[in-house]
Amino acid sequence: MTAENDTTEQLYDVLVPPGVPQKLIIEISRKFDVKVVERKERLSFANMEGDERNLLAFRGKLDVVQEVEKYMKDQLMAYIEK
C-alpha cells in the first residue's frame, strides 16, 4: 500500500497483481468505496528487472483499502484452492 497526495484527504493504493480475474476487480470496485486507477510501477523480478508497467490499483481511505487488500487476498486464495 502506498499513500497518494490529495489536498482534502490522504488516499492510499493497493496494487492489483497481474492475473487477478476481471470479475474480482469489478466485484471489489462495487462492494467497497474505492476507485480503480492506473499506476506506473517498476518491476523487479525475473527478466523484467527495471521494466515499468501500468498496473491497476484500488485507491481509497486507509481503513477501506486495508479491507480491500484482505478481501482480495482471501478471494484469490479461495480461487486457487478450488
DAWO-V178449 format. One record per residue. RES is the residue in one letter. D_CENTER is the distance of its C-alpha to the mean C-alpha in Angstrom with 1 decimal. Layout:
BEGIN
res: (RES,RES)
d_center: (D_CENTER,D_CENTER)
END
This chain:
BEGIN
res: (M,T,A,E,N,D,T,T,E,Q,L,Y,D,V,L,V,P,P,G,V,P,Q,K,L,I,I,E,I,S,R,K,F,D,V,K,V,V,E,R,K,E,R,L,S,F,A,N,M,E,G,D,E,R,N,L,L,A,F,R,G,K,L,D,V,V,Q,E,V,E,K,Y,M,K,D,Q,L,M,A,Y,I,E,K)
d_center: (8.2,10.2,12.5,13.2,16.9,18.1,21.8,21.7,19.0,16.4,12.8,9.8,6.3,3.5,2.9,3.4,6.9,9.8,11.8,9.7,12.3,12.3,13.9,11.1,8.7,11.9,12.8,9.9,10.4,14.0,14.1,12.3,13.1,9.9,9.9,8.0,8.7,9.5,9.7,12.4,12.0,15.0,15.0,17.4,18.4,21.3,22.8,19.9,20.8,20.2,18.8,16.4,14.0,12.0,8.4,6.1,3.6,4.4,7.6,10.3,12.9,12.6,14.0,11.9,8.4,10.4,11.4,8.1,7.2,10.9,11.1,8.5,10.4,13.6,13.3,12.6,15.6,17.7,17.1,18.1,21.0,22.5)
END
